Amino acid sequence: MSKAIDLNAAPVLSVENLALRFKGAPANIIDGISFAVRPGETLCIVGESGCGKSVTALSLMGLLPRSVAQVMSGTAMFGDHDLLELSQRAMADLRGNTISMIFQEPMTSLNPSYRIGDQIAEVVLRHKSVTRAEARQRALQMLDRVKIPAASSRLDDYPHELSGGMRQRVMIAMALANDPAVLIADEPTTALDVTIQAQIIDLIEELQKETGTALVMITHDLGVVAEIADRVCVMYAGHMVEDGPVEAIFDDPQHPYTIGLMSSVPSVGPRSGRLAAIGGMVPAIDNMPSGCRFTPRCPFAQTNCAVSQPPLDELGPSHRAACHYAPLETVFPEAVFQEAGS
């Protein structure tokens, strides 16, 4: 559910024209990504696997090897800091302190050789002037905060002794231990069953409201987006193809890719015909189409779509789409209706 966000507040994280290329690649893996997130706001970045969502997050966290991933352009302003220009030492001082991340799979993110209480305490000790006893007490507080039952008896457990849902709660506790200004969550419920997914999303929402943390949620689950997002960025093949308030994206999607994503979501109620699907696959980095990268899969593609990349144009209040023919209903009224309503 959308929250009341102070749109006049300065963004806590502002990314402008981010382009990233892997060494030896013929094209940018991320190309011209721009977004901003304000205190207390939830921005969801959506798209299929391979669209560049996780790479975007890892680049902002400074977790891509600089010998492999080269920033071609752009800035990522976090307060007075450009995250893309910081040294590895300076980035390490911010990471886990004022900007944190929750990863997809907690079993590979937690160290199997260390007790969970020690792992949370280590995050606190790295960034705060506290004693080891105080850091351990903070770890206990965080386990309570993320609603792990009998937290005091769990402090000395190893990751393998916890369920998947509990491990993800530990990851959230670690990420929020120092009350960060920005939290990036990279598909934090992917490996969990549906019931536990809902609990984790509710927990993240609850903690965000308590702390006022800006949340960047990376997901392919449009149900999660509808529940928690204030704003949505839709990515395809490294490009941002549409962004806007969650209501605009769901009620009036304007990029063919966004329409395809919406149409492919199963509905609870009755429907006629087969579930819509987007034909084809996200192109590989060594086979990127010229012009609009969605052209080979787009039901509305015209000749010029394969020639020039459309700009991200304003369509409404804070609503933009990168399509030569947006708003689509003015050019393809019947086709858009069939795609979005099938």
N, C-alpha and C positions, 0 to 999 in steps of 0.2 A: 504494500500500500504506500502511495506517495506521501512524503512528509512535507511540512512547510519549511522551505529552505530560504535563508536570507540570500537572495540573488545579488544583493549589493555587497556582500562580504567578499573580500579578496580570496581568490582560489588558494588553497593550501598547496596544491600541485597543479602546474600548468605545463602541458606538453604542446610544443609548436613544431609542426613540419618535421617530425622525426622520421629519418630514413636510415636504414641499417642494411649493410651488405655483408654476407659471409665471404671470407677469403676465397677467391677463385670462382665465385658465382657470377653468372652473366647478368643478373638483375638484382635489385634490392629485395630482400626478404620482407622488410617493412618499408613503406614508401609514402611519406607525407602524412603521417598520423598526427592529429591535433585533438586535444581535449583538455578540459579543466575540471577539477573537483573541489568543492568548497567544504568547509567544516560541517560535519554532520550529514553530508550528502552521500548518496549511494549511486555510483556510476557503474553500469553493467556493460561489459564488452562481450559481444556475442558473435558467433560465426561457427562454421564447421571446423573440424580438426584440420590443421594445416593452413589456417587463415592468418596465423601470426599473432594470436592472442597471447600465448605464453611467452613467446620471444619478446613481445613488447614489455611484458611484466619483468622478465629477467633482465632486460636491458636497463630498465629504470632502477632495478635493485643492484646493478653493477655485478651481476652474476654470470655474465657471458665473458669468456676469455677475450681480452683485447687483441690478442694475436690472431684471433679467428673472426671476431665480429667487429666490423669497422663502422663507426657512426659517419654517415655521409653528409647529413645535415640535421639541423634542428636543435632545440633546447628543451630541457625538462626542468623548469624552475620549481624548486622546493624551498620556499622562503627566499633567502638571498643566494641560495646555492643552485648552480646548474648541475644536476646529477650526472650529466653526460661529460662534464669537464673535471669532475673531482678525481683526485688521486685515489688509488685503491685504499690507502690508509684512511683518508678523509671519509670515503664511502663506508668503510668498516665502522667508523665512529657513529655514523648515522643509522646504518642498517641494524635493525633489532632494537633501536632506541626510539628515534622519532619517526622512522618509516619501517614497517615490518611486513612480513609476507607469510601467508599460510599456503602450504603446497598441497598438491593433489593427493599424494600417497604418504601418509604419516609414517608407515613402517620403513620407508626408505629415507625419510627425512629425520627421524629420530635415531640417535646413536644406540644400537642394540647392546652396547657394552656398558652403558651408564644408566643409573637409576633416574627415573623421570624427575624426581625432586632436584637432583643435582643438575640436570640439564636446564631446568627452568631457572634455578639459582645462578647458573653460569651466565645466563643472559643478563641478569640483574647485576652481578659482580662486574661484568665487562663494561657496563655503562654508568653505574652509580657508585658513589663513595659510601659503601656499606660494609659491615662485617659479614663473614660467612654465615653466622647465625641469623643475622637480619635478612640476608638473601634467602635462606631456607624458609624463614617465616613468610617472606613474600611469596615464595613458591607455594606454600600451603594456602595462603590467601587466594592465590590465583586458581588453584585446584578447586577450592570452595566456590569461587566466583563462576567457574565454568560447570559447576554442578556435578562434580565427580563425587559419588557417594563415599562416605567414610574416607575423606581426603587424607587425613593424617596417617591412615594405614596404607595409603597408596603411594606416599612420597618415595618409599624405598623399593617400589616395584620396578621391574624392567619392562621395556615396551612390549615384549612378547607376552607378558602376563596380562595385558589389557586387550579388550575387544577393539575392533576397528573404530567404532564410535568413540570409545574412551580415548584411544590414541589421538583421534582428531581433536578432541577436547583439550588434550595436553598441548597439541600444536597451537591451538587458539590461546591457551594460557601463556605459552612462551611468547607468542606474537604480541600479546597485549600487556605483558608483564611490566613494561616501562611506559605504558600509556602513550602509544605513538600518535602522531598527528594524522598519519596516513596508514591504512591497512590495505594491502593488496592480497586478495584471496583468489588463488588460481584453481578453479573447479574443486573447492574443498570437500564436496560431497560425492565425487565421482565413484569412489570405491565402496560406498556405503549403500545399505538397502534403503528402500523408500521411507520407512518409518524413521530411521536414524537420520536420513537426509533432512527431513522436516525438522527434527529436533535441533540439528546443527545450525540450520538456517535461522530458526527462531532464536537460538542462543547468540549468534553473531549479531542479529538485529537488536536484541535486548542490550547486549554489551555496547553496541555502537551508540544507542540512545543514551546510555549512562555516561559515556565518555566524550561524545561529540566527535569521535574520530571520523575522518573522511574515508569512505570505503570504495575501493575499486574491485568489483567482483567480475572475474572472468568465468564465463559459463557458456554452455551450449543449450542449457535447459531454459526454455522460454517460460515455463511455469514459475521457476525461481525468479526470473526477470520481472514477471508481472507482479510478484509478491513483494519484492524488496526495492526495485529500482526507482530512482528519481529521474535519472537520465539514462539513455541507452546509446551506445556506439555499436554499429554493425560493421564488422570487418569481413573483407573477402580478398583472398590472395594478397595479403599485405597492405591493401588499401582500405581506408575507411569509406564506405559507400553511403552510409546514412547515419545521422545522429539527431537526437532531439529528446524532449520530455517523453517519459514512458507512455503517457496517454497518446501523444501524437504518433509514436511508432506503432502502437497496437491498433489505434483507431483509424489511422490514415497513413499506412506504409507507402512510401513513394519510390523506393528502388526495387526493381524486379527481383533482386536477390532477397530483400527483406520480405517481399510478398510471398516468395517461394518458401522461406522459412516459416512464416505464419501459416501458410496453407498446408504444410506437412505435419502440423501438430495434431494428433488425434483428439477428437472432441468426446466429451462424456455423453452428450445427448445424441439423438438419432441424426444420421446424415445420409445423403444419397450418393451413390457412386464410390469409386475407389479413392483412397487417400492420395492426395497430391504428392508428388515427389519432384525434386530438382534433378533432371537428368545429368549424367556425366560426373566428373570429379573436379576438385580443386586442382588447378594446374601445378605441375612441379616447377621448382625455381628455374630449372634449365629449359623450360618450355612455356614461358609466360607469353600470352597473346599480346599483340600490339593493341594500342587503343585501350578501350575498357576491358579489363581482365575477365569480366563476366560474360563477354560477348558470345563465346562458343556454347554457353548453357542458357542464354537469355531468350525467352520466347518472344521478346519485343525487339530484338536486335535489328538494326538497319545498317546500311553500308558504312555510314560514317562512324558507327560504334567501333568498328575494327581499325579505324584510322586514328582517332583522337581520343585521349583520356578526358572524360567530362569533368569539369570542376565541381567542387562541393558547394552547390548554390543554396542560398536561403530560400525556403518555401513558405515559412510561417515563423511565428515567434520561436526563435532558437531551434528551428527544425530545418535541417539541411539534407540534401541528397545529391549524389554524384551520378546523375543520369541526364543524357541529352534531352530526354522527352518528359522529364518531370515538370509539372504534375501529370502523371500518366493518364489519368482519367480524361484529360482534355484531348489526348491523341488516340488512345486505345480504350475507349470507355467499355465496350463489351468484353474485350479480352481481359482487362483488369478485373472486371466484375467476376468473370468465370474463374480466374486464377485465385483471387482472394476469397471467393465464396464457395468454392467447390468442396 
